[in-house]
Amino acid sequence: MSDRAGRTGDALRETVRDLVARQLPDAVGTDLTPDLPLREAGLNSLGTVATLVAIENEFGLSLPDELMTPETFHSIRTLAAALASVVDADRDVTGVARGEDAVA
């Protein structure tokens, strides 16, 4: 899992923004704000899938099927919130990550 996996809030949104920006034309990718609709920014279905794969690879997790909705991929803010819910669910009550991090 990446060292970014433990990030939350603004840091998590910034990581998501960077991953989304890689799927957009250079001119658009630099102007992403947290609430800009990603469709308006030029993120198409292929870019959405590429973003999903990049997020799952970066954080070493899989987004559950119930989060595969247009609402989740509406903006950087909604995508980061969905990711945060998965990252939080992947931690036990002591705050120690399950899975790969727990083996260390």
C-alpha positions in Angstrom: 0.0 0.0 0.0 1.3 3.5 -0.8 2.3 5.9 1.9 -0.6 8.0 0.6 -3.1 5.4 2.0 -3.0 7.0 5.4 -3.9 10.5 4.2 -7.2 12.1 4.9 -9.0 15.4 4.2 -7.2 17.8 2.0 -4.3 15.5 1.4 -6.6 12.7 0.2 -8.4 15.1 -2.1 -5.1 16.3 -3.5 -4.1 12.7 -4.2 -7.4 12.0 -5.9 -7.1 15.3 -7.9 -3.7 14.3 -9.1 -4.9 10.8 -10.2 -7.9 12.3 -12.0 -5.8 15.1 -13.7 -3.7 12.4 -15.3 -6.8 11.3 -17.2 -7.6 14.8 -18.6 -6.1 17.0 -21.2 -3.2 19.0 -19.7 -5.0 22.3 -19.9 -8.0 21.0 -18.0 -6.2 18.8 -15.5 -4.4 21.8 -13.9 -7.7 23.7 -13.2 -9.5 21.0 -11.2 -11.3 22.3 -8.1 -12.9 20.0 -5.5 -16.4 20.7 -6.7 -16.0 20.9 -10.5 -18.1 18.3 -12.2 -15.6 15.8 -13.7 -17.7 15.4 -16.8 -17.5 19.1 -17.4 -13.7 18.8 -17.0 -13.6 16.2 -19.8 -13.6 12.9 -17.8 -15.3 10.4 -20.0 -16.2 6.8 -19.3 -12.7 5.5 -20.3 -11.1 8.1 -18.1 -13.4 7.1 -15.3 -12.3 3.5 -15.5 -8.6 4.6 -15.7 -9.1 6.8 -12.7 -10.7 3.9 -10.8 -7.8 1.6 -11.6 -5.3 4.3 -10.6 -7.0 4.9 -7.3 -7.3 1.2 -6.5 -3.6 0.7 -7.4 -2.5 3.8 -5.4 -4.3 2.8 -2.3 -4.1 -1.0 -2.6 -7.9 -1.5 -2.2 -11.0 -2.0 -4.3 -14.0 0.3 -4.3 -17.1 -1.7 -3.5 -19.8 -2.1 -6.2 -22.2 0.2 -4.3 -19.8 3.1 -4.9 -19.7 2.6 -8.7 -22.2 5.4 -9.3 -22.2 8.6 -11.2 -22.6 10.4 -7.9 -19.3 9.0 -6.6 -17.5 10.2 -9.7 -19.2 13.6 -9.8 -16.3 15.6 -8.5 -13.0 15.4 -6.7 -14.8 16.0 -3.4 -17.4 13.2 -3.9 -14.7 10.8 -5.1 -12.4 11.5 -2.2 -15.3 11.2 0.3 -16.2 7.7 -1.2 -12.5 6.7 -1.0 -12.2 8.0 2.6 -15.2 5.8 3.6 -13.4 2.7 2.1 -10.1 3.6 3.7 -11.8 4.1 7.1 -13.6 0.8 6.8 -10.3 -0.9 6.0 -8.9 0.1 9.5 -9.8 -1.7 12.7 -10.9 0.1 15.9 -7.3 0.6 17.0 -6.5 2.6 13.8 -4.2 -0.1 12.5 -4.7 -0.9 8.8 -5.9 -4.4 8.0 -4.4 -6.5 5.2 -0.9 -5.7 4.0 -0.1 -3.1 6.6 -1.1 -5.4 9.5 1.6 -7.9 8.5 4.5 -5.6 9.2 
